[in-house]
Amino acid sequence: MSSRNTLVVGLAFLGGFFLFLIFLLVIGFFWALKGKPSLPHGEKIGVVEIKGLISEADAVLEDLRQFAQDESVKAIIVRIESPGGAVGASQEIYRELKKIAHQKPVIASMGSVAASGGLYVALGAQKIVAAPGTLTGSIGVMIQIPNIRKLLERVGIEATVLKSGPYKDTGSLLRPLTKEEKRLLMETIRDVYAQFVRAIAESRGIPEEEVKRFADGRVFTGKKAKELGLVDVLGNFEDAVDLAAKMAGLKGKPHLLYPEKEKPWLKWLMTKSLAPKGLVLLFAPLYLAEI
């Protein structure tokens, strides 16, 4: 074979290879836009899982809205396996569930643990199902602030802080809180705690004063939570599915529809910027309010 023919074959191979890559990218793009797996036609129940610490709400909100807009999804189950997490994220999911509950049945299914922020999320559902031994409750708010000043002094490190106002570095790792800072943070805690109690009272139909009698941070079993009015049904996930089907008026075994798992390689391809994002954390407060 002549060198010219070899060059033509090589270029043709490279051209075909690049066309194949473009084909994969196009398929991946439309796959990402589709955002949900294909299932047999018919009535479905959407299942959104919340696992681990609740630190952000965006992914869960996206899945919930997708199911809310899908006319073939007749009910939504939120499966919760979480000890709690950030206040704002928990409240966002709770509020979204309350909105969707006006369109179609929403059921919360508690797993082994659905406490604090996990319970807050469940309050957005019309019905809450828990196992007798589910750990829930832990109704309260806390702020954790580590202090490494003595460690820095031991190794001979000093820090200079310049700030625009007296409270700008509240929660700094470099020093203990002042009395005034503790007072201000306690005001924040009481405010969020009052919001939590109010959400329980409104969602579960329990007077606020009665809620405050057990909303002291203690943990309950699912059985005890049902006695207190925090849970509607004692059962497992299958019981939650049966309840969702009944509330939606479905007959027969419904299809369970889960959100499509994000493909790591596709996320990398779709990322707008690959620049390091960790530095932005330096501008965030170094304390975290949790529920």
JOVEN-V477607 format. One record per run of one state. SS is the DSSP state (~ for helix, > for strand, _ for the rest). FROM is the first residue (numbers start at 1). LEN is the number of residues. Records with the same first field share a line. If there is no record, write none. Layout:
SS: FROM-LEN  FROM-LEN
//
This chain:
_: 1-2  35-1  37-7  52-2  55-3  70-3  83-2  101-4  116-1  123-4  131-4  138-4  145-4  156-23  205-3  215-4  229-4  235-2  249-6  260-4  271-7  284-4  291-1
~: 3-32  58-12  87-14  117-6  149-7  179-26  208-7  222-7  237-12  264-7  278-6
>: 36-1  44-8  54-1  73-10  85-2  105-11  127-4  135-3  142-3  219-3  233-2  255-5  288-3
//
